[in-house]
Amino acid sequence: MPGSEYLEAIVLGVVQGIAEFLPISSSGHLVIISELMQQLGRSPVDPAGNLRMNVALHVGTLFSIVCVYYTDLLKLFRQPRLMLAIATATVPVVVVGLMLKDRFEAVYQTPMFVGCSLLVTAALLVVGQRLEQNKFSLDEISTARALVIGLFQALALIPGISRSGSTIAAGLLVGFRREAAATFSFFIAIPAILGAAVLTVADLNNSPLNADSSAGVLLVAMLTAFAIGWVALRLLLNFVSQGKLHWFAIYCALAGVATIGWQMVT
């Protein structure tokens, strides 16, 4: 039914907008939600199964970053050192993603593994906040620091490990100030999200057009992901600046334990 398609688009946009930016792992939550819906006898929530929907959701969250960091992004063209750092941090996720993405999806997309990975995310957030050095601004970034953060971003290809959480924690560990760690995390999210969208577009030739791919449904999903993503990103930046990442660590720990317990019972 058309109404249910729009409702699903809104749900997917909300999930994408929240979990893409808040350090709670969007991919992990989609695995958990999909499994829950299957057990309830409903169709699983799987935007990856509809390539056009996947692209729309990524484009929506990408615009959220551009909107929040518009002024800073314009300044990038006058900061070759920072642009080189962004490129350096992007290399690990590109290499690992191209080589191991299919293996990650085949082996690690289970609720039990996601539950364990959420505990890893919780640990990263706590360690990053406890051991932050609060020394460097983005102007003082080095290739080595950028590479370390990039390796943490590659680790987040595993469902349940948050991309934003792992990269912000890594930024704090290598000495960035809180705002600098968050800013760099979302600067390197732009090529990561854009790359994922481009790879998905490359697969569209093999994807049959279906009802879920109507322009109206995709537009609703994209706008929802953009609006919710903008709010979530602003919220996260506020939490980071106040040193409150532990609140997300508590959530990830509780969600991880609950998921593991649910899987052991079932």
Secondary structure, DSSP 8 states (H G I E B T S, - for coil): -HHHHHHHHHHHHHHHHHHHHSTT-HHHHHHHHHHHHHHTTS----GGGSHHHHHHHHHHHHHHHHHHTHHHHHHGGG-HHHHHHHHHHHHHHHHHHHHHHHHHHHHH-SHHHHHHHHHHHHHHHHHHHHT----B-GGG--HHHHHHHHHHHHHTTSTTS-HHHHHHHHHHHTTB-HHHHHHHHHHHHHHHHHHHHHHHHHTGGGS---GGG-HHHHHHHHHHHHHHHHHHHHHHHHHHHTT-HHHHHHHHHHHHHHHHHHHHH-
